[in-house]
Amino acid sequence: MTIDRYKSKRVTVNFPDALYEKIALAAERETRTVSQQIVHLCGEAFETREKREEGK
């Protein structure tokens, strides 16, 4: 998934502590910032969702 790094929106999101820790650990393992990891995970989730919808 290609993300245009020059056009973006800012939002404030509150995560439960346990979920934030999981995201932060994954970000560290994958050499991303927490913000980049959240964008990456959201992108993956939507790709999966779109594929599932296509299969219906």
PDB file of N, CA, C and O in Angstrom, chain B, residues numbered from 101:
ATOM      1  N   MET B 101       0.838  -1.172   0.000  1.00  0.00           N
ATOM      2  CA  MET B 101       0.000   0.000   0.000  1.00  0.00           C
ATOM      3  C   MET B 101       0.886   1.239   0.000  1.00  0.00           C
ATOM      4  O   MET B 101       1.791   1.354   0.827  1.00  0.00           O
ATOM      5  N   THR B 102       0.635   2.155  -0.910  1.00  0.00           N
ATOM      6  CA  THR B 102       1.410   3.388  -0.986  1.00  0.00           C
ATOM      7  C   THR B 102       0.657   4.491  -0.255  1.00  0.00           C
ATOM      8  O   THR B 102      -0.528   4.715  -0.503  1.00  0.00           O
ATOM      9  N   ILE B 103       1.338   5.162   0.628  1.00  0.00           N
ATOM     10  CA  ILE B 103       0.722   6.246   1.384  1.00  0.00           C
ATOM     11  C   ILE B 103       1.437   7.534   1.030  1.00  0.00           C
ATOM     12  O   ILE B 103       2.661   7.628   1.120  1.00  0.00           O
ATOM     13  N   ASP B 104       0.653   8.528   0.625  1.00  0.00           N
ATOM     14  CA  ASP B 104       1.212   9.829   0.280  1.00  0.00           C
ATOM     15  C   ASP B 104       1.615  10.537   1.572  1.00  0.00           C
ATOM     16  O   ASP B 104       0.755  10.986   2.329  1.00  0.00           O
ATOM     17  N   ARG B 105       2.908  10.637   1.821  1.00  0.00           N
ATOM     18  CA  ARG B 105       3.403  11.216   3.061  1.00  0.00           C
ATOM     19  C   ARG B 105       3.255  12.743   3.105  1.00  0.00           C
ATOM     20  O   ARG B 105       3.446  13.354   4.157  1.00  0.00           O
ATOM     21  N   TYR B 106       2.921  13.346   1.982  1.00  0.00           N
ATOM     22  CA  TYR B 106       2.826  14.796   1.939  1.00  0.00           C
ATOM     23  C   TYR B 106       1.411  15.299   2.192  1.00  0.00           C
ATOM     24  O   TYR B 106       1.217  16.478   2.491  1.00  0.00           O
ATOM     25  N   LYS B 107       0.436  14.429   2.076  1.00  0.00           N
ATOM     26  CA  LYS B 107      -0.946  14.799   2.339  1.00  0.00           C
ATOM     27  C   LYS B 107      -1.440  13.914   3.469  1.00  0.00           C
ATOM     28  O   LYS B 107      -1.542  12.697   3.311  1.00  0.00           O
ATOM     29  N   SER B 108      -1.744  14.511   4.591  1.00  0.00           N
ATOM     30  CA  SER B 108      -2.209  13.714   5.714  1.00  0.00           C
ATOM     31  C   SER B 108      -3.095  14.541   6.621  1.00  0.00           C
ATOM     32  O   SER B 108      -3.096  15.771   6.579  1.00  0.00           O
ATOM     33  N   LYS B 109      -3.840  13.838   7.432  1.00  0.00           N
ATOM     34  CA  LYS B 109      -4.710  14.472   8.430  1.00  0.00           C
ATOM     35  C   LYS B 109      -4.208  14.079   9.801  1.00  0.00           C
ATOM     36  O   LYS B 109      -3.634  13.005   9.980  1.00  0.00           O
ATOM     37  N   ARG B 110      -4.422  14.943  10.758  1.00  0.00           N
ATOM     38  CA  ARG B 110      -4.069  14.654  12.150  1.00  0.00           C
ATOM     39  C   ARG B 110      -5.332  14.355  12.928  1.00  0.00           C
ATOM     40  O   ARG B 110      -6.351  15.030  12.782  1.00  0.00           O
ATOM     41  N   VAL B 111      -5.242  13.329  13.759  1.00  0.00           N
ATOM     42  CA  VAL B 111      -6.347  13.001  14.663  1.00  0.00           C
ATOM     43  C   VAL B 111      -5.759  12.604  16.007  1.00  0.00           C
ATOM     44  O   VAL B 111      -4.623  12.138  16.096  1.00  0.00           O
ATOM     45  N   THR B 112      -6.540  12.795  17.028  1.00  0.00           N
ATOM     46  CA  THR B 112      -6.140  12.336  18.352  1.00  0.00           C
ATOM     47  C   THR B 112      -6.944  11.088  18.658  1.00  0.00           C
ATOM     48  O   THR B 112      -8.172  11.089  18.575  1.00  0.00           O
ATOM     49  N   VAL B 113      -6.240  10.025  19.011  1.00  0.00           N
ATOM     50  CA  VAL B 113      -6.891   8.754  19.314  1.00  0.00           C
ATOM     51  C   VAL B 113      -6.402   8.288  20.673  1.00  0.00           C
ATOM     52  O   VAL B 113      -5.206   8.329  20.961  1.00  0.00           O
ATOM     53  N   ASN B 114      -7.322   7.850  21.497  1.00  0.00           N
ATOM     54  CA  ASN B 114      -6.973   7.308  22.803  1.00  0.00           C
ATOM     55  C   ASN B 114      -7.010   5.788  22.734  1.00  0.00           C
ATOM     56  O   ASN B 114      -8.039   5.197  22.408  1.00  0.00           O
ATOM     57  N   PHE B 115      -5.879   5.162  23.041  1.00  0.00           N
ATOM     58  CA  PHE B 115      -5.768   3.704  23.029  1.00  0.00           C
ATOM     59  C   PHE B 115      -5.709   3.184  24.457  1.00  0.00           C
ATOM     60  O   PHE B 115      -5.109   3.816  25.327  1.00  0.00           O
ATOM     61  N   PRO B 116      -6.327   2.042  24.698  1.00  0.00           N
ATOM     62  CA  PRO B 116      -6.098   1.397  25.994  1.00  0.00           C
ATOM     63  C   PRO B 116      -4.593   1.113  26.132  1.00  0.00           C
ATOM     64  O   PRO B 116      -3.915   0.842  25.140  1.00  0.00           O
ATOM     65  N   ASP B 117      -4.084   1.177  27.353  1.00  0.00           N
ATOM     66  CA  ASP B 117      -2.645   0.989  27.579  1.00  0.00           C
ATOM     67  C   ASP B 117      -2.114  -0.297  26.964  1.00  0.00           C
ATOM     68  O   ASP B 117      -1.064  -0.292  26.322  1.00  0.00           O
ATOM     69  N   ALA B 118      -2.830  -1.392  27.157  1.00  0.00           N
ATOM     70  CA  ALA B 118      -2.355  -2.691  26.661  1.00  0.00           C
ATOM     71  C   ALA B 118      -2.249  -2.701  25.134  1.00  0.00           C
ATOM     72  O   ALA B 118      -1.292  -3.247  24.585  1.00  0.00           O
ATOM     73  N   LEU B 119      -3.216  -2.107  24.453  1.00  0.00           N
ATOM     74  CA  LEU B 119      -3.172  -2.057  22.991  1.00  0.00           C
ATOM     75  C   LEU B 119      -2.029  -1.161  22.523  1.00  0.00           C
ATOM     76  O   LEU B 119      -1.323  -1.502  21.574  1.00  0.00           O
ATOM     77  N   TYR B 120      -1.844  -0.020  23.182  1.00  0.00           N
ATOM     78  CA  TYR B 120      -0.745   0.872  22.821  1.00  0.00           C
ATOM     79  C   TYR B 120       0.597   0.153  22.952  1.00  0.00           C
ATOM     80  O   TYR B 120       1.463   0.288  22.088  1.00  0.00           O
ATOM     81  N   GLU B 121       0.767  -0.602  24.022  1.00  0.00           N
ATOM     82  CA  GLU B 121       2.026  -1.336  24.221  1.00  0.00           C
ATOM     83  C   GLU B 121       2.261  -2.338  23.102  1.00  0.00           C
ATOM     84  O   GLU B 121       3.390  -2.488  22.635  1.00  0.00           O
ATOM     85  N   LYS B 122       1.208  -3.026  22.665  1.00  0.00           N
ATOM     86  CA  LYS B 122       1.352  -3.976  21.549  1.00  0.00           C
ATOM     87  C   LYS B 122       1.776  -3.254  20.276  1.00  0.00           C
ATOM     88  O   LYS B 122       2.641  -3.728  19.539  1.00  0.00           O
ATOM     89  N   ILE B 123       1.160  -2.110  20.027  1.00  0.00           N
ATOM     90  CA  ILE B 123       1.508  -1.326  18.836  1.00  0.00           C
ATOM     91  C   ILE B 123       2.945  -0.832  18.921  1.00  0.00           C
ATOM     92  O   ILE B 123       3.690  -0.899  17.943  1.00  0.00           O
ATOM     93  N   ALA B 124       3.332  -0.338  20.089  1.00  0.00           N
ATOM     94  CA  ALA B 124       4.691   0.179  20.274  1.00  0.00           C
ATOM     95  C   ALA B 124       5.735  -0.918  20.101  1.00  0.00           C
ATOM     96  O   ALA B 124       6.778  -0.686  19.491  1.00  0.00           O
ATOM     97  N   LEU B 125       5.465  -2.112  20.631  1.00  0.00           N
ATOM     98  CA  LEU B 125       6.405  -3.228  20.470  1.00  0.00           C
ATOM     99  C   LEU B 125       6.526  -3.641  19.010  1.00  0.00           C
ATOM    100  O   LEU B 125       7.626  -3.895  18.521  1.00  0.00           O
ATOM    101  N   ALA B 126       5.391  -3.708  18.313  1.00  0.00           N
ATOM    102  CA  ALA B 126       5.428  -4.049  16.891  1.00  0.00           C
ATOM    103  C   ALA B 126       6.188  -2.987  16.104  1.00  0.00           C
ATOM    104  O   ALA B 126       6.961  -3.311  15.202  1.00  0.00           O
ATOM    105  N   ALA B 127       5.971  -1.737  16.443  1.00  0.00           N
ATOM    106  CA  ALA B 127       6.672  -0.638  15.762  1.00  0.00           C
ATOM    107  C   ALA B 127       8.177  -0.760  15.942  1.00  0.00           C
ATOM    108  O   ALA B 127       8.941  -0.577  14.994  1.00  0.00           O
ATOM    109  N   GLU B 128       8.596  -1.067  17.153  1.00  0.00           N
ATOM    110  CA  GLU B 128      10.027  -1.219  17.423  1.00  0.00           C
ATOM    111  C   GLU B 128      10.609  -2.381  16.623  1.00  0.00           C
ATOM    112  O   GLU B 128      11.678  -2.253  16.027  1.00  0.00           O
ATOM    113  N   ARG B 129       9.911  -3.505  16.609  1.00  0.00           N
ATOM    114  CA  ARG B 129      10.387  -4.684  15.861  1.00  0.00           C
ATOM    115  C   ARG B 129      10.486  -4.391  14.374  1.00  0.00           C
ATOM    116  O   ARG B 129      11.377  -4.902  13.696  1.00  0.00           O
ATOM    117  N   GLU B 130       9.572  -3.570  13.864  1.00  0.00           N
ATOM    118  CA  GLU B 130       9.512  -3.305  12.426  1.00  0.00           C
ATOM    119  C   GLU B 130      10.157  -1.971  12.047  1.00  0.00           C
ATOM    120  O   GLU B 130       9.994  -1.494  10.924  1.00  0.00           O
ATOM    121  N   THR B 131      10.882  -1.380  12.981  1.00  0.00           N
ATOM    122  CA  THR B 131      11.625  -0.135  12.773  1.00  0.00           C
ATOM    123  C   THR B 131      10.730   0.984  12.232  1.00  0.00           C
ATOM    124  O   THR B 131      11.049   1.632  11.236  1.00  0.00           O
ATOM    125  N   ARG B 132       9.611   1.189  12.913  1.00  0.00           N
ATOM    126  CA  ARG B 132       8.700   2.271  12.572  1.00  0.00           C
ATOM    127  C   ARG B 132       8.422   3.087  13.828  1.00  0.00           C
ATOM    128  O   ARG B 132       8.654   2.627  14.947  1.00  0.00           O
ATOM    129  N   THR B 133       7.923   4.299  13.629  1.00  0.00           N
ATOM    130  CA  THR B 133       7.412   5.051  14.768  1.00  0.00           C
ATOM    131  C   THR B 133       6.039   4.472  15.105  1.00  0.00           C
ATOM    132  O   THR B 133       5.455   3.740  14.307  1.00  0.00           O
ATOM    133  N   VAL B 134       5.537   4.801  16.273  1.00  0.00           N
ATOM    134  CA  VAL B 134       4.200   4.332  16.641  1.00  0.00           C
ATOM    135  C   VAL B 134       3.175   4.864  15.632  1.00  0.00           C
ATOM    136  O   VAL B 134       2.281   4.131  15.208  1.00  0.00           O
ATOM    137  N   SER B 135       3.305   6.106  15.258  1.00  0.00           N
ATOM    138  CA  SER B 135       2.384   6.693  14.278  1.00  0.00           C
ATOM    139  C   SER B 135       2.439   5.944  12.944  1.00  0.00           C
ATOM    140  O   SER B 135       1.401   5.612  12.371  1.00  0.00           O
ATOM    141  N   GLN B 136       3.641   5.682  12.458  1.00  0.00           N
ATOM    142  CA  GLN B 136       3.795   4.936  11.203  1.00  0.00           C
ATOM    143  C   GLN B 136       3.211   3.537  11.329  1.00  0.00           C
ATOM    144  O   GLN B 136       2.613   3.024  10.383  1.00  0.00           O
ATOM    145  N   GLN B 137       3.380   2.918  12.493  1.00  0.00           N
ATOM    146  CA  GLN B 137       2.857   1.571  12.709  1.00  0.00           C
ATOM    147  C   GLN B 137       1.330   1.572  12.669  1.00  0.00           C
ATOM    148  O   GLN B 137       0.723   0.673  12.087  1.00  0.00           O
ATOM    149  N   ILE B 138       0.714   2.567  13.278  1.00  0.00           N
ATOM    150  CA  ILE B 138      -0.740   2.654  13.270  1.00  0.00           C
ATOM    151  C   ILE B 138      -1.256   2.820  11.842  1.00  0.00           C
ATOM    152  O   ILE B 138      -2.226   2.168  11.455  1.00  0.00           O
ATOM    153  N   VAL B 139      -0.620   3.677  11.065  1.00  0.00           N
ATOM    154  CA  VAL B 139      -1.015   3.865   9.668  1.00  0.00           C
ATOM    155  C   VAL B 139      -0.836   2.556   8.900  1.00  0.00           C
ATOM    156  O   VAL B 139      -1.706   2.175   8.118  1.00  0.00           O
ATOM    157  N   HIS B 140       0.278   1.870   9.115  1.00  0.00           N
ATOM    158  CA  HIS B 140       0.549   0.596   8.448  1.00  0.00           C
ATOM    159  C   HIS B 140      -0.517  -0.440   8.801  1.00  0.00           C
ATOM    160  O   HIS B 140      -1.054  -1.106   7.916  1.00  0.00           O
ATOM    161  N   LEU B 141      -0.823  -0.574  10.086  1.00  0.00           N
ATOM    162  CA  LEU B 141      -1.813  -1.559  10.524  1.00  0.00           C
ATOM    163  C   LEU B 141      -3.209  -1.232   9.995  1.00  0.00           C
ATOM    164  O   LEU B 141      -3.950  -2.133   9.605  1.00  0.00           O
ATOM    165  N   CYS B 142      -3.563   0.028   9.980  1.00  0.00           N
ATOM    166  CA  CYS B 142      -4.860   0.420   9.424  1.00  0.00           C
ATOM    167  C   CYS B 142      -4.923   0.096   7.936  1.00  0.00           C
ATOM    168  O   CYS B 142      -5.936  -0.401   7.443  1.00  0.00           O
ATOM    169  N   GLY B 143      -3.847   0.376   7.232  1.00  0.00           N
ATOM    170  CA  GLY B 143      -3.792   0.054   5.802  1.00  0.00           C
ATOM    171  C   GLY B 143      -3.961  -1.426   5.553  1.00  0.00           C
ATOM    172  O   GLY B 143      -4.719  -1.830   4.671  1.00  0.00           O
ATOM    173  N   GLU B 144      -3.252  -2.248   6.332  1.00  0.00           N
ATOM    174  CA  GLU B 144      -3.390  -3.704   6.193  1.00  0.00           C
ATOM    175  C   GLU B 144      -4.821  -4.161   6.487  1.00  0.00           C
ATOM    176  O   GLU B 144      -5.370  -5.005   5.779  1.00  0.00           O
ATOM    177  N   ALA B 145      -5.408  -3.601   7.523  1.00  0.00           N
ATOM    178  CA  ALA B 145      -6.774  -3.982   7.895  1.00  0.00           C
ATOM    179  C   ALA B 145      -7.757  -3.648   6.778  1.00  0.00           C
ATOM    180  O   ALA B 145      -8.644  -4.448   6.479  1.00  0.00           O
ATOM    181  N   PHE B 146      -7.615  -2.492   6.164  1.00  0.00           N
ATOM    182  CA  PHE B 146      -8.535  -2.122   5.096  1.00  0.00           C
ATOM    183  C   PHE B 146      -8.304  -2.949   3.838  1.00  0.00           C
ATOM    184  O   PHE B 146      -9.262  -3.277   3.138  1.00  0.00           O
ATOM    185  N   GLU B 147      -7.061  -3.292   3.537  1.00  0.00           N
ATOM    186  CA  GLU B 147      -6.792  -4.167   2.395  1.00  0.00           C
ATOM    187  C   GLU B 147      -7.459  -5.519   2.604  1.00  0.00           C
ATOM    188  O   GLU B 147      -8.088  -6.050   1.688  1.00  0.00           O
ATOM    189  N   THR B 148      -7.326  -6.075   3.799  1.00  0.00           N
ATOM    190  CA  THR B 148      -7.951  -7.360   4.126  1.00  0.00           C
ATOM    191  C   THR B 148      -9.462  -7.256   4.015  1.00  0.00           C
ATOM    192  O   THR B 148     -10.114  -8.142   3.463  1.00  0.00           O
ATOM    193  N   ARG B 149     -10.005  -6.191   4.530  1.00  0.00           N
ATOM    194  CA  ARG B 149     -11.458  -5.973   4.501  1.00  0.00           C
ATOM    195  C   ARG B 149     -11.971  -5.868   3.055  1.00  0.00           C
ATOM    196  O   ARG B 149     -12.998  -6.448   2.704  1.00  0.00           O
ATOM    197  N   GLU B 150     -11.231  -5.117   2.227  1.00  0.00           N
ATOM    198  CA  GLU B 150     -11.636  -4.958   0.829  1.00  0.00           C
ATOM    199  C   GLU B 150     -11.581  -6.290   0.095  1.00  0.00           C
ATOM    200  O   GLU B 150     -12.480  -6.591  -0.691  1.00  0.00           O
ATOM    201  N   LYS B 151     -10.561  -7.088   0.330  1.00  0.00           N
ATOM    202  CA  LYS B 151     -10.459  -8.410  -0.300  1.00  0.00           C
ATOM    203  C   LYS B 151     -11.606  -9.298   0.126  1.00  0.00           C
ATOM    204  O   LYS B 151     -12.164 -10.030  -0.692  1.00  0.00           O
ATOM    205  N   ARG B 152     -11.967  -9.243   1.404  1.00  0.00           N
ATOM    206  CA  ARG B 152     -13.066 -10.047   1.911  1.00  0.00           C
ATOM    207  C   ARG B 152     -14.375  -9.623   1.262  1.00  0.00           C
ATOM    208  O   ARG B 152     -15.206 -10.465   0.922  1.00  0.00           O
ATOM    209  N   GLU B 153     -14.558  -8.317   1.089  1.00  0.00           N
ATOM    210  CA  GLU B 153     -15.771  -7.798   0.462  1.00  0.00           C
ATOM    211  C   GLU B 153     -15.856  -8.217  -1.013  1.00  0.00           C
ATOM    212  O   GLU B 153     -16.942  -8.498  -1.520  1.00  0.00           O
ATOM    213  N   GLU B 154     -14.713  -8.256  -1.691  1.00  0.00           N
ATOM    214  CA  GLU B 154     -14.683  -8.670  -3.091  1.00  0.00           C
ATOM    215  C   GLU B 154     -15.098 -10.129  -3.248  1.00  0.00           C
ATOM    216  O   GLU B 154     -15.669 -10.511  -4.269  1.00  0.00           O
ATOM    217  N   GLY B 155     -14.811 -10.933  -2.242  1.00  0.00           N
ATOM    218  CA  GLY B 155     -15.113 -12.363  -2.302  1.00  0.00           C
ATOM    219  C   GLY B 155     -16.574 -12.697  -2.059  1.00  0.00           C
ATOM    220  O   GLY B 155     -16.976 -13.849  -2.226  1.00  0.00           O
ATOM    221  N   LYS B 156     -17.368 -11.729  -1.674  1.00  0.00           N
ATOM    222  CA  LYS B 156     -18.791 -11.995  -1.387  1.00  0.00           C
ATOM    223  C   LYS B 156     -19.605 -12.083  -2.651  1.00  0.00           C
ATOM    224  O   LYS B 156     -20.816 -12.301  -2.591  1.00  0.00           O
TER     225      LYS B 156
END
